[in-house]
């Protein structure tokens, strides 16, 4: 699936998104448009007759989940929650990881979340139930090119997951770093950043696999 081509057509025709400003207005007509663009670009015509499918912006203001699929009264609901998307946008959060794919802007995040919920829809229509299992990952890979080996998840960050050290180097989740502990230089991967960085050590020896909480001022990037 050519996501860039889908994005271009969507931006050319939608009312509530721009390439420069991201999400500027929540119109359900945009999601109906997006559904139609995806339907015609699938590897088959499975979603070509969406008579019982409702696509809409819907979600709680304080929620971090960015999408939801459910079925009720014979209808399938594909929901995109605009609030975490807007928080990501306004907070200038540099990236988000959606089903194993890192994206750097709100629209790309929205497209990946929409694909996630469409996978739920396809699995439900094909097999009568849906969950985040092996079959879901296989369908997601087949229709949308998602990594079937990656963890499934589309909770958007509510604040930046990056911080800097005293030299101005920026650190983010997933970076390989080193730091000094009891006179020993240890290397590891940042698994989380709050006020400190959580670093899981990969250096062989007694600290291998140990999680350290390290001030970013003490970190150096490993190149």
Secondary structure per residue as TSV (DSSP state, phi and psi in degrees):
chain	resnum	aa	ss	phi	psi
A	1	X	-	360.0	133.1
A	2	X	-	-92.2	91.8
A	3	X	H	-65.5	-34.6
A	4	X	H	-65.8	-37.3
A	5	X	H	-68.1	-39.9
A	6	X	H	-62.3	-43.9
A	7	X	H	-62.1	-42.7
A	8	X	H	-62.8	-45.9
A	9	X	H	-63.7	-40.3
A	10	X	H	-62.8	-46.9
A	11	X	H	-63.1	-34.3
A	12	X	H	-67.7	-26.8
A	13	X	H	-116.3	-15.2
A	14	X	-	-83.6	168.4
A	15	X	S	-107.4	-23.6
A	16	X	S	-108.8	5.4
A	17	X	E	-132.6	144.2
A	18	X	E	-132.9	155.2
A	19	X	T	-66.6	-33.0
A	20	X	T	-79.8	-43.1
A	21	X	T	-107.2	-6.2
A	22	X	E	74.3	-134.9
A	23	X	E	-78.3	117.7
A	24	X	-	-118.8	-10.0
A	25	X	-	-168.3	141.1
A	26	X	-	-100.1	100.5
A	27	X	-	-118.9	122.2
A	28	X	H	-60.4	-27.6
A	29	X	H	-60.6	-30.3
A	30	X	H	-66.3	-40.5
A	31	X	H	-71.2	-33.2
A	32	X	H	-63.4	-43.0
A	33	X	H	-60.0	-46.5
A	34	X	H	-63.4	-39.6
A	35	X	H	-58.9	-45.3
A	36	X	H	-63.9	-37.6
A	37	X	H	-65.6	-44.0
A	38	X	H	-64.1	-42.4
A	39	X	H	-58.6	-41.3
A	40	X	H	-78.6	-13.2
A	41	X	H	-102.8	0.7
A	42	X	S	-66.4	161.5
A	43	X	S	-70.7	-14.3
A	44	X	S	-140.6	-179.0
A	45	X	S	-98.9	33.8
A	46	X	T	-61.7	-32.3
A	47	X	T	-105.0	23.5
A	48	X	S	-76.3	-16.2
A	49	X	-	-125.7	80.2
A	50	X	-	-90.4	43.2
A	51	X	T	-60.4	-31.9
A	52	X	T	-108.3	22.6
A	53	X	E	-111.7	129.4
A	54	X	E	-113.2	120.0
A	55	X	E	-111.8	136.2
A	56	X	E	-163.4	160.7
A	57	X	E	-82.0	126.3
A	58	X	-	-163.1	135.9
A	59	X	-	162.9	163.3
A	60	X	-	-79.0	146.8
A	61	X	T	-65.1	-32.6
A	62	X	T	-97.9	11.6
A	63	X	-	-90.6	148.4
A	64	X	-	-97.5	-11.8
A	65	X	B	-73.1	137.5
A	66	X	-	-103.5	-4.9
A	67	X	E	-161.6	162.4
A	68	X	E	-155.8	145.3
A	69	X	E	-122.4	137.7
A	70	X	E	-154.7	160.8
A	71	X	E	-123.0	139.8
A	72	X	E	-155.4	132.7
A	73	X	T	52.8	41.0
A	74	X	T	78.9	6.1
A	75	X	E	-117.9	151.5
A	76	X	E	-108.1	127.9
A	77	X	E	-109.6	122.9
A	78	X	E	-110.6	107.7
A	79	X	E	-108.6	138.4
A	80	X	E	-117.9	121.1
A	81	X	-	-87.3	115.4
A	82	X	H	-77.0	-20.0
A	83	X	H	-67.2	-48.7
A	84	X	H	-65.1	-30.0
A	85	X	H	-63.9	-43.6
A	86	X	H	-68.2	-36.1
A	87	X	H	-65.9	-39.7
A	88	X	H	-60.8	-41.9
A	89	X	H	-69.8	-49.3
A	90	X	H	-71.2	-30.4
A	91	X	T	-81.1	-2.0
A	92	X	T	52.7	42.5
A	93	X	-	-70.1	126.7
A	94	X	-	-71.2	-24.9
A	95	X	-	-161.8	165.3
A	96	X	E	-145.2	149.9
A	97	X	E	-106.8	117.6
A	98	X	E	-116.1	112.2
A	99	X	T	49.8	40.8
A	100	X	T	87.9	-2.9
A	101	X	E	-108.2	127.5
A	102	X	E	-87.5	129.4
A	103	X	E	-123.2	156.1
A	104	X	-	-123.0	11.1
A	105	X	S	-151.6	165.2
A	106	X	H	-66.2	-39.7
A	107	X	H	-65.6	-43.7
A	108	X	H	-62.1	-37.1
A	109	X	H	-62.5	-45.1
A	110	X	H	-61.6	-40.4
A	111	X	H	-64.9	-42.8
A	112	X	H	-65.2	-39.9
A	113	X	H	-65.3	-42.4
A	114	X	H	-60.9	-42.0
A	115	X	H	-63.0	-38.8
A	116	X	H	-58.7	-47.4
A	117	X	H	-70.4	-33.5
A	118	X	H	-64.5	-33.4
A	119	X	H	-63.7	-41.7
A	120	X	H	-58.8	-44.2
A	121	X	H	-60.7	-47.4
A	122	X	H	-62.5	-44.8
A	123	X	H	-64.0	-41.2
A	124	X	H	-63.8	-43.8
A	125	X	H	-69.6	-33.3
A	126	X	H	-80.0	-39.4
A	127	X	H	-122.7	-4.2
A	128	X	S	85.8	-6.6
A	129	X	-	-153.9	162.3
A	130	X	-	-148.8	144.6
A	131	X	-	-159.3	178.4
A	132	X	S	-91.2	51.4
A	133	X	S	-99.7	-167.1
A	134	X	H	-62.6	-38.4
A	135	X	H	-65.2	-41.6
A	136	X	H	-58.2	-46.4
A	137	X	H	-64.0	-37.7
A	138	X	H	-65.1	-43.5
A	139	X	H	-65.3	-40.7
A	140	X	H	-62.3	-38.5
A	141	X	H	-70.2	-41.7
A	142	X	H	-65.5	-45.7
A	143	X	H	-87.8	-33.2
A	144	X	H	-126.1	-0.7
A	145	X	-	76.5	17.6
A	146	X	-	-71.6	154.2
A	147	X	-	-73.8	114.5
A	148	X	T	-70.7	-13.6
A	149	X	T	-93.4	-6.7
A	150	X	S	-84.3	156.1
A	151	X	-	-68.2	145.3
A	152	X	-	-90.6	131.9
A	153	X	-	176.2	141.8
A	154	X	-	-140.6	32.0
A	155	X	B	-77.7	122.6
A	156	X	-	-85.3	144.9
A	157	X	-	-67.9	145.9
A	158	X	S	-97.5	-9.5
A	159	X	S	-149.6	167.1
A	160	X	-	-61.6	135.2
A	161	X	-	-96.2	31.0
A	162	X	E	-132.6	149.1
A	163	X	E	-144.6	169.8
A	164	X	E	-121.0	156.5
A	165	X	-	-95.7	-174.3
A	166	X	T	-67.7	-21.2
A	167	X	T	-87.1	-1.2
A	168	X	-	90.9	0.7
A	169	X	-	-68.3	134.3
A	170	X	E	-95.4	137.8
A	171	X	E	-119.6	147.2
A	172	X	E	-143.5	162.7
A	173	X	T	-53.9	132.2
A	174	X	T	98.5	-12.5
A	175	X	-	-70.6	144.9
A	176	X	E	-91.5	127.3
A	177	X	E	-136.3	170.3
A	178	X	E	-135.6	158.2
A	179	X	E	-157.2	165.9
A	180	X	E	-101.7	133.7
A	181	X	E	-138.1	117.6
A	182	X	T	52.7	40.5
A	183	X	T	81.2	2.4
A	184	X	E	-111.1	136.8
A	185	X	E	-86.5	119.8
A	186	X	E	-112.0	142.6
A	187	X	E	-111.7	153.2
A	188	X	E	-173.9	-174.0
A	189	X	E	-113.9	134.2
A	190	X	E	-72.1	122.0
A	191	X	E	-101.2	-19.1
A	192	X	E	-164.5	149.0
A	193	X	E	-131.0	124.2
A	194	X	S	-124.3	-115.0
A	195	X	S	-76.2	-26.2
A	196	X	S	-126.0	169.4
A	197	X	E	-97.8	132.5
A	198	X	E	-87.6	116.4
A	199	X	E	-118.5	120.8
A	200	X	E	-91.6	116.8
A	201	X	E	-72.8	137.2
A	202	X	-	-115.4	-3.7
A	203	X	S	-64.8	130.3
A	204	X	S	-59.2	147.0
A	205	X	S	126.6	-164.8
A	206	X	T	-69.3	-19.6
A	207	X	T	-95.7	-0.3
A	208	X	T	-59.2	126.3
A	209	X	T	86.5	-6.3
A	210	X	-	-79.6	141.9
A	211	X	E	-96.5	122.2
A	212	X	E	-109.4	145.6
A	213	X	E	-105.7	108.6
A	214	X	E	-120.5	128.3
A	215	X	-	-59.1	138.8
A	216	X	G	-61.9	-25.2
A	217	X	G	-61.5	-22.5
A	218	X	G	-93.0	-3.2
A	219	X	-	-92.9	150.9
A	220	X	E	-132.4	144.4
A	221	X	E	-76.3	143.9
A	222	X	-	-98.6	121.7
A	223	X	-	-97.1	360.0
